[in-house]
């Protein structure tokens, strides 16, 4: 089944293709996921020998989708003890077939340095 994620106007819409038309499955707040169209059906399967750094776009019962650079990588949900938070900047590595997630913390400063 073709599935995509559409993010715009603060909303995140999960859609699937049915008879050549996109049908909405779920609509929710986008949070920190950047606006765009993410073709989840084109996601490449995660290479368990590599480290994957990027934003978590979508999590369902079967998969965890992560934007790595300009592409989307799909991780098997069963490899995670707990799925990473959607919108989190995460580093996913594998050890003996199980996924380990490290969440990057970015400290934002609004002060003026002198």
C-alpha distances in whole Angstrom, upper triangle without the diagonal:
4,6,10,13,16,20,23,26,26,22,19,16,13,10,7,7,9,11,12,12,11,12,13,13,15,18,21,24,23,26,26,23,24,23,20,17,15,12,10,8,11,13,15,16,19,22,24,27,27,27,25,26,25,23,21,18,16,16,14,15,13,14,16,15,19,20,22,24,22,19,17,17,15,17,16,17,20,22,23,26,25,22,24,24,22,24,26,27,27,28,26,27,27,30,30,26,26,25,28,28,30,30,32,35,36,39,40,43,45,48,51,52,56
4,7,11,13,17,20,23,23,20,17,14,11,8,6,6,8,11,10,11,9,11,12,12,15,17,20,22,21,24,24,21,21,20,17,13,11,8,8,5,8,11,14,15,18,22,24,27,26,26,23,25,22,21,19,16,15,16,14,16,14,14,16,14,17,17,20,22,19,16,14,15,14,17,17,18,21,23,24,27,25,22,23,23,20,22,24,25,25,26,25,27,27,30,30,27,27,25,28,27,29,29,31,33,34,37,38,41,42,46,48,49,53
4,7,10,13,17,20,20,17,13,11,7,6,4,7,10,13,12,11,9,9,10,10,11,14,16,18,17,20,20,17,18,17,14,11,9,7,6,5,9,10,14,15,18,21,23,26,25,25,22,22,20,18,16,13,11,12,12,14,13,12,13,12,14,15,18,20,18,15,13,14,12,15,16,16,20,21,22,24,23,19,20,20,17,18,21,22,22,24,23,25,26,29,30,26,25,24,26,25,27,26,28,30,31,34,34,38,39,43,45,46,50
4,6,10,13,17,16,14,10,8,6,5,6,8,12,15,13,12,9,10,10,10,11,12,14,16,14,17,17,14,14,13,10,7,6,4,5,7,9,10,14,16,18,21,24,26,25,24,21,21,18,16,14,11,10,12,12,15,15,13,13,11,13,13,16,18,15,13,11,13,13,16,17,18,21,22,22,25,23,19,19,18,15,16,19,20,21,23,22,25,26,29,30,27,26,24,25,24,26,24,26,28,28,31,31,35,36,39,42,43,47
4,6,10,13,13,10,7,6,5,6,9,12,15,18,16,14,11,11,10,10,10,10,11,12,10,13,14,10,11,10,8,6,5,6,7,10,11,12,15,17,19,22,24,27,25,24,20,19,16,14,12,8,8,11,12,16,15,14,13,10,12,12,15,17,15,13,11,13,13,16,18,18,21,22,22,24,22,18,17,16,12,13,16,18,19,21,21,24,26,29,31,27,26,23,24,22,24,22,23,25,25,28,28,31,32,36,38,40,43
4,7,10,10,8,6,5,6,8,11,13,16,19,17,14,11,11,10,11,11,9,11,11,9,13,13,10,10,8,6,5,6,9,10,13,14,15,18,21,22,25,27,30,28,26,22,21,18,15,14,10,11,14,15,19,19,17,16,13,14,14,17,18,15,15,14,16,17,20,21,21,25,26,25,27,24,21,20,18,14,14,17,19,21,23,24,27,29,32,34,31,29,26,27,25,26,24,24,26,26,28,27,31,31,35,37,39,43
4,7,7,6,5,6,9,11,14,17,20,22,20,18,14,15,12,14,12,10,10,9,7,10,10,7,7,5,5,6,8,11,13,16,17,17,20,22,23,26,28,30,28,26,22,21,17,14,13,10,11,15,16,20,21,19,17,14,14,13,17,17,16,16,15,18,18,21,23,22,26,26,25,27,24,20,19,16,13,12,15,17,19,22,23,27,29,32,34,31,30,27,27,24,25,22,22,23,23,25,24,27,27,31,33,35,39
4,5,5,7,8,12,13,17,19,22,24,22,19,16,16,14,16,14,11,11,10,8,11,11,10,8,5,7,9,11,14,16,19,20,20,24,26,27,30,32,34,31,29,25,23,20,17,17,13,15,18,20,24,25,22,21,18,18,17,20,20,18,19,18,21,22,24,26,26,30,30,29,30,27,24,22,19,16,14,18,19,22,25,26,30,32,36,38,35,33,30,30,27,27,25,24,25,24,26,24,27,27,31,33,35,39
4,5,9,11,14,16,20,22,24,27,25,21,18,18,16,17,15,12,11,9,8,11,12,11,10,8,10,12,15,18,20,23,24,24,27,29,30,33,35,37,34,32,28,26,22,19,19,16,17,20,22,26,27,25,23,21,21,20,23,23,21,22,21,24,25,27,29,28,32,33,31,32,29,26,24,21,17,16,19,21,24,27,29,32,35,38,41,38,36,32,32,29,29,26,26,25,24,26,24,26,26,29,32,34,38
4,7,10,13,16,20,22,25,28,26,23,19,19,16,17,14,10,9,6,5,7,9,9,9,8,11,13,15,18,19,22,24,23,26,28,28,31,33,35,32,30,26,24,20,17,16,14,15,18,20,24,25,23,21,19,19,18,22,22,21,22,21,23,24,25,27,26,29,30,28,29,26,22,20,17,14,13,16,18,21,25,26,30,32,36,38,35,33,30,29,26,26,23,23,23,22,23,22,24,24,28,30,33,36
4,6,10,13,16,19,22,25,23,20,16,15,12,13,10,7,6,5,5,8,10,9,10,9,11,12,13,16,17,20,22,21,25,26,27,30,32,34,32,29,26,24,20,17,16,13,13,16,17,21,22,21,19,17,18,18,21,22,21,21,19,22,22,24,25,24,27,28,26,28,24,21,20,17,13,13,17,19,22,25,26,29,32,35,37,34,32,29,29,26,26,23,24,24,24,26,24,27,27,31,34,36,40
4,7,10,13,16,19,22,21,18,14,14,10,11,8,6,5,6,5,8,10,8,10,9,10,10,11,13,13,16,18,18,21,23,23,27,28,31,29,27,23,22,18,15,13,10,10,12,14,17,19,17,16,14,15,15,19,20,19,18,16,18,18,20,21,20,24,25,23,25,22,18,17,14,11,11,15,17,19,23,23,27,28,32,34,30,28,25,26,23,24,22,22,23,23,26,25,28,29,32,35,37,41
4,6,10,13,15,19,18,15,11,10,7,7,6,5,7,9,8,12,14,12,13,11,11,10,10,12,12,15,17,17,21,22,23,27,29,32,30,28,24,24,20,17,15,11,10,13,13,17,18,17,16,14,16,16,20,21,20,19,17,19,18,20,21,20,24,25,24,26,23,20,19,17,13,14,18,20,22,25,25,28,30,33,34,31,29,27,28,25,26,24,25,26,27,29,29,32,32,36,39,41,44
4,7,11,13,17,16,13,10,9,6,5,5,7,9,11,11,14,16,13,14,13,12,10,10,10,10,12,15,15,18,20,21,25,26,29,28,27,23,23,20,17,14,11,9,11,11,14,15,14,14,12,15,16,19,21,19,18,15,17,16,18,18,17,21,23,22,24,21,18,18,17,13,15,18,20,21,24,23,26,27,31,32,28,27,24,26,24,26,24,26,27,28,31,30,34,35,38,41,43,46
4,7,10,13,12,10,6,5,4,5,7,9,12,15,14,18,19,16,17,15,13,11,10,10,10,11,14,15,19,20,22,26,28,31,29,29,25,25,22,20,17,14,12,14,13,16,16,15,16,14,17,18,21,23,20,19,16,18,17,19,20,19,23,25,24,27,24,21,21,20,17,18,22,23,24,26,26,29,29,33,34,30,29,27,29,27,29,27,29,30,31,34,34,37,38,41,44,46,49
4,6,10,10,8,6,5,7,7,10,12,15,18,18,21,22,19,20,18,16,13,12,10,10,9,13,14,18,19,22,25,27,31,30,29,26,26,24,22,19,16,14,15,14,16,15,15,17,15,18,19,22,24,21,19,17,18,17,19,19,19,22,24,25,27,25,22,23,22,19,21,24,26,26,28,27,29,30,33,33,30,29,27,29,28,30,29,31,33,34,37,37,40,41,45,47,49,52
4,7,6,5,4,6,9,10,13,16,19,21,21,24,25,22,22,20,17,14,14,11,12,10,13,16,19,21,24,27,29,32,31,31,28,29,26,24,22,19,17,18,17,19,18,18,20,18,21,21,24,25,22,20,18,20,19,22,22,22,25,27,28,30,29,26,26,26,23,24,27,28,29,30,29,32,32,35,36,32,31,30,32,31,33,32,34,36,37,40,40,43,44,47,50,51,55
4,5,5,6,7,10,11,15,17,21,24,24,27,29,25,26,23,21,17,17,15,15,14,17,19,22,24,27,30,32,35,35,35,31,32,30,28,26,22,20,21,19,21,20,21,23,21,24,25,28,29,26,24,22,23,22,24,24,25,27,30,30,33,31,28,29,29,26,27,30,32,32,34,32,35,35,38,38,34,34,33,35,34,37,36,37,39,40,43,43,46,47,51,53,55,58
4,6,8,10,13,15,18,21,24,27,27,30,32,28,28,26,23,20,20,17,18,16,18,21,24,26,29,32,35,38,37,37,34,35,33,31,29,25,24,25,23,24,23,24,26,24,27,27,30,31,28,26,24,26,25,27,27,28,31,33,34,36,35,32,33,32,29,31,34,35,35,37,35,38,38,41,41,37,37,36,38,37,40,39,40,43,43,46,46,49,50,54,56,57,61
4,7,10,13,15,18,20,24,26,25,29,30,26,26,23,20,17,17,15,16,14,16,20,23,25,28,31,34,37,36,36,33,33,31,29,27,24,23,24,23,25,24,24,25,23,26,25,28,29,25,24,22,24,24,27,27,28,31,33,34,36,35,31,32,31,28,29,32,33,34,35,34,37,37,40,41,37,37,35,38,36,39,38,39,41,41,44,44,47,48,51,53,55,58
4,6,10,13,16,17,21,23,23,26,27,24,24,21,18,15,16,14,16,15,17,20,23,25,28,32,34,37,36,36,32,33,30,28,26,22,21,23,22,24,23,23,24,22,25,25,28,28,25,23,22,24,24,27,27,28,31,32,33,35,34,30,31,30,26,27,30,32,33,35,34,36,37,40,41,37,37,35,37,35,37,36,37,39,39,42,42,45,45,49,51,53,56
4,7,9,12,13,17,19,19,23,24,21,21,18,16,12,13,12,13,13,15,18,21,23,26,29,32,35,33,33,29,29,27,24,23,19,18,19,18,21,21,20,21,19,22,22,25,26,23,21,20,22,21,24,24,25,28,30,30,32,30,27,27,26,23,24,27,28,29,31,31,33,34,38,38,35,34,32,34,32,34,33,34,36,36,39,38,41,42,45,48,49,53
4,6,9,11,15,18,18,22,24,21,21,19,17,14,15,14,14,14,18,19,23,24,27,31,33,36,34,34,30,30,27,25,23,19,17,19,17,19,20,20,21,20,22,23,26,27,25,23,21,23,22,24,24,24,27,29,29,31,29,26,26,25,22,23,27,29,29,32,31,34,34,38,38,35,34,32,34,32,34,33,34,36,36,39,38,41,42,46,48,50,54
4,6,7,11,14,15,18,21,18,19,17,16,14,14,14,14,15,18,19,23,24,26,30,32,35,34,32,29,29,26,23,20,17,15,16,15,18,19,19,19,18,21,21,25,26,24,23,20,22,21,23,23,22,26,28,27,29,26,23,24,22,19,20,24,26,27,30,29,32,33,36,37,34,32,30,32,30,32,30,31,33,33,36,35,38,39,43,45,47,51
4,7,10,14,15,18,20,18,20,18,17,15,15,15,14,15,18,19,22,23,25,29,30,33,32,31,28,28,25,22,19,16,13,14,12,14,16,16,17,17,20,21,24,26,25,23,20,21,19,21,21,20,22,25,24,26,23,21,21,20,17,19,23,25,26,28,27,30,31,34,34,31,29,28,29,28,30,28,30,32,32,35,35,38,39,43,45,47,51
4,7,10,12,15,17,16,17,16,16,15,15,15,14,16,19,19,23,24,25,29,30,33,32,30,27,26,23,20,17,14,12,12,11,14,16,16,16,16,19,20,24,26,24,23,20,21,19,21,21,19,22,24,23,24,22,19,19,17,15,17,20,23,24,27,26,29,30,33,34,31,29,27,28,26,28,26,28,29,30,32,32,35,36,40,42,44,48
4,7,9,12,15,14,15,14,15,14,15,16,16,18,21,21,24,25,26,30,31,34,32,31,27,26,23,19,17,14,12,14,14,17,19,18,18,17,19,20,24,25,24,23,20,22,21,22,23,21,24,26,25,26,23,20,20,17,14,16,19,22,23,27,27,30,31,34,36,32,30,28,29,26,28,25,27,27,28,30,30,33,33,37,40,42,45
4,6,9,12,12,14,13,15,15,15,18,17,20,22,22,25,26,26,30,31,34,32,29,26,25,21,18,15,13,12,13,14,17,19,18,17,17,18,19,23,24,23,23,20,22,21,22,23,21,24,25,23,24,21,18,17,14,12,13,16,20,21,25,25,28,30,33,35,32,29,27,27,24,25,23,24,24,25,27,26,29,30,34,36,39,42
4,6,9,9,12,12,14,15,16,18,18,21,23,22,26,26,26,30,31,33,31,29,25,23,20,16,15,12,12,14,16,19,21,20,18,17,18,18,22,23,22,23,20,22,22,23,24,22,25,26,24,25,21,18,17,14,11,11,15,18,20,23,24,28,30,33,35,32,30,27,26,23,24,21,22,22,22,24,23,26,26,30,33,35,39
4,6,6,8,8,11,12,13,16,16,19,21,20,23,24,24,27,28,31,28,26,22,20,16,13,12,9,10,13,15,19,20,18,16,15,15,15,18,19,19,19,17,19,19,21,22,21,24,25,23,24,20,17,15,12,9,8,12,15,17,21,22,25,28,31,33,30,28,25,25,21,22,19,19,20,19,22,21,24,24,28,31,33,37
4,6,8,10,13,15,15,19,18,22,23,21,24,25,24,28,28,30,28,25,21,19,16,12,11,10,12,14,17,20,22,19,17,16,15,15,18,20,20,20,18,20,20,21,23,21,25,25,22,23,19,17,14,11,8,7,10,13,16,19,21,25,27,30,32,30,27,24,23,20,20,16,17,16,16,18,18,21,21,25,28,30,34
4,6,9,12,15,15,18,18,22,22,20,23,24,23,26,27,28,25,22,19,16,13,9,10,10,12,15,18,21,22,20,16,15,14,13,16,17,17,18,17,18,19,20,23,21,25,24,22,23,20,17,14,11,8,5,8,10,13,17,19,23,25,29,31,29,27,23,22,18,18,14,14,14,13,15,15,18,19,23,25,27,31
4,7,9,11,11,14,14,18,18,17,20,21,20,23,24,27,24,21,17,15,11,8,8,7,9,13,16,19,20,17,14,12,11,10,13,14,14,15,13,15,16,18,20,20,23,23,21,23,20,16,14,11,8,5,8,10,13,16,18,21,24,28,30,28,25,22,21,18,18,15,15,16,15,18,18,21,22,26,28,30,33
4,6,10,10,14,15,19,18,17,20,22,22,24,26,28,25,22,18,16,12,9,11,9,12,16,19,22,23,20,17,14,13,11,13,13,12,14,14,16,18,20,23,22,26,26,24,26,23,20,17,15,11,9,11,12,15,18,20,23,26,30,32,30,28,24,24,21,20,18,17,17,16,19,18,21,22,25,27,29,33
4,7,9,13,15,18,18,18,21,23,23,26,28,30,27,25,21,19,15,13,13,11,13,17,20,23,24,21,19,16,15,13,16,15,13,15,15,18,19,22,24,24,28,28,26,29,26,22,20,17,14,12,15,16,18,21,23,26,29,33,35,32,30,27,27,24,24,21,21,21,20,23,21,24,24,28,30,32,35
4,6,10,12,15,15,15,18,21,22,25,27,29,26,24,21,19,15,13,14,11,13,17,19,23,23,20,18,15,14,12,14,14,12,13,13,16,18,21,23,23,27,27,26,29,26,22,21,19,15,13,16,17,19,22,23,26,28,32,34,31,30,27,27,24,25,22,22,23,23,25,24,27,27,31,33,35,38
4,6,9,12,12,13,16,19,20,23,26,28,26,24,21,20,16,14,14,11,12,16,17,21,20,18,17,13,13,12,15,15,12,12,11,15,16,19,22,22,26,26,26,28,26,22,21,19,16,15,18,18,20,22,23,26,28,32,33,30,29,26,27,25,26,24,24,26,25,28,27,30,31,35,36,38,42
4,6,9,9,9,13,15,16,20,22,24,22,21,17,17,14,12,12,8,10,13,15,18,17,15,13,10,10,9,12,13,10,9,8,11,12,15,18,19,22,23,22,25,23,19,18,17,14,13,16,17,18,19,20,23,24,28,30,26,26,23,24,22,23,22,22,24,24,27,27,30,31,35,37,38,42
4,5,6,7,11,14,16,19,22,24,22,22,18,19,16,15,14,11,11,14,15,18,16,14,14,10,12,11,13,14,11,9,8,11,11,15,17,18,22,22,23,26,24,20,20,19,16,16,19,19,20,21,21,23,24,28,29,26,25,23,25,23,25,24,25,27,27,31,31,34,35,39,41,42,45
4,5,5,9,11,13,17,19,22,20,20,16,17,15,14,12,9,9,11,11,14,13,10,10,7,10,10,13,15,13,10,7,9,8,12,13,15,18,19,19,22,21,17,17,17,14,15,17,18,18,19,18,21,21,25,26,23,22,20,22,20,23,22,23,26,27,30,30,34,35,39,41,42,46
4,6,9,11,14,17,19,22,21,21,18,20,18,17,15,13,12,13,13,15,13,11,12,10,13,13,15,17,15,12,9,10,9,13,14,16,19,20,21,24,23,20,20,20,18,19,21,21,21,22,20,22,23,26,27,23,23,21,24,23,25,25,26,29,30,34,34,38,39,43,45,46,49
4,6,10,12,15,18,21,19,20,17,18,17,17,16,14,14,15,16,18,15,13,14,11,12,12,13,14,12,9,7,9,9,13,15,17,20,20,22,25,24,21,21,22,19,19,21,21,20,21,20,21,22,26,26,23,23,21,24,23,25,25,26,29,29,33,33,37,39,42,44,44,48
4,7,9,12,15,17,16,16,13,15,14,14,13,11,12,13,14,16,13,11,10,8,9,9,10,12,11,7,5,5,6,9,12,14,17,17,18,22,21,18,17,19,16,17,18,18,17,17,16,18,18,22,23,19,20,18,20,19,21,21,22,26,27,30,31,35,36,40,42,42,46
4,6,9,12,14,13,14,12,14,14,15,14,14,14,15,16,18,14,12,12,10,10,11,10,13,12,8,7,5,6,9,11,14,17,16,18,22,21,18,18,20,18,19,20,19,17,17,15,16,16,20,20,17,18,16,19,19,21,22,23,26,27,31,32,36,38,41,43,43,46
4,6,9,12,12,13,11,14,15,16,15,15,15,14,15,16,12,10,10,10,11,12,12,15,15,11,9,6,5,6,8,12,14,13,15,19,19,17,17,19,18,20,20,19,17,16,13,14,13,17,17,14,15,13,16,17,19,21,22,26,28,31,33,36,39,42,44,44,47
4,6,9,8,9,8,11,12,14,13,14,15,14,16,16,13,11,10,9,9,11,10,14,14,11,9,6,6,5,8,11,13,11,13,17,17,15,15,18,17,18,18,16,14,12,10,10,10,13,14,11,12,11,13,14,16,18,19,23,25,29,30,34,37,39,41,41,45
4,5,6,8,9,12,14,17,16,18,18,18,19,20,17,14,13,13,13,14,12,15,16,13,12,9,9,9,11,14,15,13,15,18,19,18,18,21,20,21,20,18,16,13,11,9,9,12,13,11,12,11,14,15,17,19,21,24,26,30,32,35,38,41,42,42,45
4,5,8,9,13,15,17,17,19,19,18,19,19,17,14,14,14,14,16,14,17,19,16,15,11,11,9,10,13,13,10,13,16,17,16,17,20,21,22,20,18,15,12,9,7,6,8,9,7,9,8,11,13,15,18,20,24,26,29,32,35,38,41,43,42,45
4,7,10,13,16,19,19,21,22,21,23,23,20,18,17,17,16,18,15,18,20,18,17,14,14,13,14,17,17,14,16,19,20,19,19,23,23,24,22,20,17,13,11,8,7,9,10,9,11,11,12,15,16,19,20,24,26,30,32,35,39,41,42,42,45
4,6,10,13,16,17,19,20,20,22,23,21,18,16,16,14,15,12,14,17,15,15,12,13,12,15,17,18,15,16,19,20,19,18,21,21,21,19,17,14,10,9,7,8,10,13,12,13,11,12,13,14,17,17,21,23,27,29,32,35,37,39,38,41
4,7,10,13,14,17,19,19,21,22,20,17,15,14,12,13,10,13,16,14,14,11,13,12,15,16,18,14,15,18,18,16,15,18,18,18,16,13,10,7,6,5,8,11,14,13,13,10,10,10,11,13,14,17,19,23,25,28,32,34,35,35,38
4,7,10,11,13,15,16,19,20,18,15,12,11,8,9,7,10,12,11,10,8,10,10,13,15,17,14,14,17,17,15,13,15,15,15,13,10,8,6,5,7,10,13,16,14,14,11,11,10,10,12,12,16,18,21,23,27,30,32,34,34,37
4,7,9,12,15,16,19,21,20,16,13,12,8,8,6,8,12,11,11,10,12,12,16,17,19,17,16,18,17,15,12,14,14,13,10,7,6,4,6,9,12,16,19,17,16,13,12,10,9,10,9,13,14,18,20,23,26,29,30,30,33
4,7,9,12,14,17,20,19,15,12,10,6,5,5,7,10,10,9,9,12,12,16,17,19,17,16,19,17,14,11,12,11,9,8,5,6,7,9,12,15,19,22,20,18,14,14,11,11,10,9,13,13,17,18,22,24,27,29,29,33
4,6,9,12,15,18,18,14,11,9,6,5,7,9,11,11,10,10,12,13,16,16,19,18,16,18,16,13,10,9,8,6,5,4,6,9,10,14,17,20,23,21,19,15,15,12,12,10,10,12,13,17,17,21,23,27,29,29,33
4,6,8,12,14,14,11,7,6,4,6,9,12,13,12,9,10,10,10,13,13,16,15,13,16,13,10,7,7,5,5,6,7,7,10,10,14,16,20,22,19,17,14,14,11,12,10,12,14,15,19,20,24,26,29,32,32,36
4,7,10,14,14,11,8,6,5,7,10,12,12,11,9,10,10,12,14,13,17,17,16,18,15,12,10,9,6,6,8,10,11,13,14,17,19,23,25,22,20,17,17,14,16,14,15,17,18,21,22,25,27,31,33,34,38
4,7,10,11,8,6,5,7,10,13,16,15,14,10,11,10,11,12,11,15,15,14,16,14,10,9,9,6,8,10,12,13,15,15,18,19,22,24,21,19,16,17,15,17,16,17,19,21,24,25,28,30,34,36,37,41
4,7,8,6,5,6,9,12,15,18,18,16,13,12,10,9,10,8,12,13,11,13,11,7,8,8,7,10,12,14,13,15,14,17,18,21,22,19,17,14,16,14,16,16,18,20,22,25,27,30,32,36,38,39,43
4,6,5,7,9,12,15,18,21,21,19,15,14,11,11,10,8,11,13,12,14,12,9,11,12,11,14,15,18,17,19,17,19,19,22,23,19,17,16,18,17,19,19,22,24,26,29,30,34,36,39,42,43,47
4,6,8,11,15,18,21,24,24,21,17,16,12,11,9,7,9,12,11,13,11,10,13,14,14,17,18,20,19,20,18,20,19,21,21,18,16,15,18,17,21,21,24,26,28,32,33,37,39,42,45,46,50
4,7,10,13,17,19,22,22,19,15,13,10,9,6,5,7,10,11,13,13,11,13,15,15,18,19,20,19,19,17,18,17,20,19,16,15,14,17,17,20,21,24,27,29,32,34,38,40,43,46,46,50
4,6,10,13,15,19,19,16,12,10,6,6,5,5,8,9,10,13,12,9,11,13,12,15,16,17,15,16,14,15,15,18,18,15,14,12,15,14,18,18,21,24,26,29,31,34,37,40,43,43,47
4,7,10,12,16,16,14,10,8,6,5,6,6,10,10,9,12,11,7,8,10,9,12,12,13,12,13,11,13,14,17,18,15,13,11,13,12,14,15,17,20,22,26,27,31,33,36,39,39,43
4,7,10,13,13,10,7,6,5,6,9,9,13,13,12,16,14,10,10,11,9,11,12,12,11,13,11,14,15,19,20,17,16,13,15,13,15,15,17,20,21,25,26,30,32,35,37,38,42
4,6,10,10,8,6,5,6,8,11,12,15,14,14,17,15,12,10,11,9,9,10,9,9,10,9,13,15,18,20,18,16,13,14,12,13,13,14,17,18,22,23,27,29,32,34,35,38
4,6,7,6,4,6,9,11,15,16,19,18,17,20,19,15,13,13,11,10,11,9,10,11,12,15,17,21,23,21,19,16,17,14,15,14,14,17,18,21,22,25,27,31,33,33,37
4,6,5,6,7,10,12,16,17,20,18,18,21,20,17,15,16,14,13,12,10,10,10,11,13,16,20,22,20,19,16,16,14,15,14,14,17,18,21,22,26,28,31,32,33,36
4,6,8,10,13,16,19,21,24,22,22,25,24,20,18,18,16,15,14,12,13,13,14,16,19,23,25,23,23,20,20,18,17,17,16,18,18,21,22,25,27,30,31,31,35
4,7,10,13,16,20,22,25,23,23,27,25,22,20,20,17,15,16,14,15,16,17,19,22,25,28,25,25,22,22,20,20,19,19,21,21,24,24,27,29,32,33,34,37
4,7,10,13,17,19,22,21,21,24,23,20,18,19,17,16,16,15,15,15,15,17,19,23,25,22,22,19,20,19,20,19,19,22,22,26,26,30,31,35,36,36,40
4,7,10,13,15,18,18,18,21,20,17,15,16,14,14,15,14,13,14,13,16,17,21,23,20,20,17,18,17,18,18,18,21,22,26,26,30,32,35,37,37,41
4,7,10,12,15,14,15,18,18,15,14,16,14,14,15,14,12,12,11,13,14,18,19,16,16,14,15,14,16,17,18,21,22,26,27,31,33,36,38,39,42
4,7,9,12,11,12,16,16,13,13,15,14,15,15,15,13,13,11,13,13,17,18,15,14,12,15,14,17,17,19,23,24,28,29,33,35,38,41,41,45
4,6,9,8,9,13,13,10,11,14,14,15,15,15,13,12,9,11,10,14,15,11,11,9,11,12,15,16,18,22,24,28,29,33,36,39,41,41,45
4,6,6,8,11,12,10,12,15,15,18,17,18,15,15,12,13,11,14,14,10,10,9,12,13,17,18,21,24,27,30,32,36,38,41,44,44,48
4,5,6,9,9,7,10,13,13,16,16,17,15,15,12,14,13,15,15,12,10,9,12,12,16,17,20,23,26,29,31,35,37,40,43,43,47
4,5,8,9,9,12,15,17,20,19,20,17,17,14,14,12,14,13,10,8,9,12,14,17,19,22,25,28,31,34,37,40,43,46,46,49
4,7,9,9,12,15,17,19,18,18,15,14,11,11,9,10,10,7,5,5,9,11,15,17,20,23,26,29,32,36,38,41,44,44,47
4,5,6,8,12,14,17,15,16,13,13,10,11,10,11,12,10,6,5,7,8,12,14,18,20,23,27,29,33,36,38,41,41,45
4,7,9,13,15,18,16,18,15,15,13,13,12,13,13,12,8,8,9,10,13,15,18,21,24,27,30,33,36,38,41,41,45
4,6,9,12,15,14,15,13,14,12,14,14,15,16,15,11,9,10,9,12,13,17,18,22,24,27,30,33,36,39,39,43
4,7,9,12,11,13,11,13,11,13,14,16,17,15,12,10,10,9,12,12,15,17,20,23,25,29,31,34,37,38,42
4,6,9,7,9,8,10,9,12,14,16,19,17,13,10,10,7,9,8,12,14,16,20,22,25,28,31,34,34,38
4,6,6,9,9,12,12,16,18,20,23,20,17,14,13,10,11,9,12,13,15,18,20,23,25,29,32,32,36
4,6,9,10,13,14,17,19,22,24,22,19,16,16,13,13,11,13,14,16,19,20,23,25,29,31,33,36
4,7,9,12,14,18,20,23,26,24,21,18,17,13,13,10,11,12,13,16,17,20,22,25,28,29,33
4,6,10,11,15,18,21,24,22,19,16,14,10,10,7,8,9,11,14,15,19,21,24,27,28,32
4,7,10,13,17,20,23,21,19,15,14,10,9,6,6,8,9,13,14,18,21,24,26,26,30
4,6,10,13,16,19,18,15,12,10,6,6,4,6,9,11,15,17,21,24,27,29,29,32
4,7,10,13,17,15,13,10,8,6,5,6,7,11,13,17,19,23,26,29,31,30,34
4,7,10,13,12,10,6,6,5,7,9,11,14,17,21,23,27,30,32,34,34,37
4,7,10,9,8,6,5,7,8,12,13,17,20,23,26,29,32,35,37,36,39
4,6,6,5,5,6,9,11,15,17,20,23,27,29,33,36,38,40,40,43
4,5,5,7,7,11,13,17,19,22,25,29,32,35,38,40,42,42,45
4,6,9,10,14,17,20,23,26,29,32,35,39,42,44,46,45,48
4,7,10,13,16,19,22,25,28,32,34,38,41,44,46,45,48
4,7,10,13,16,19,23,26,29,32,35,38,41,43,43,46
4,6,10,13,16,19,22,25,28,32,35,37,40,39,43
4,7,10,13,16,19,22,25,29,32,34,37,36,40
4,6,10,13,16,19,22,25,29,31,33,33,37
4,6,9,13,16,19,22,25,28,30,30,33
4,6,10,13,15,19,22,25,27,27,31
4,6,10,13,16,19,22,24,24,27
4,6,9,13,16,18,21,21,24
4,6,10,13,15,18,18,21
4,7,10,12,15,15,18
4,7,9,12,13,17
4,6,8,10,13
4,7,9,13
4,6,10
4,6
4
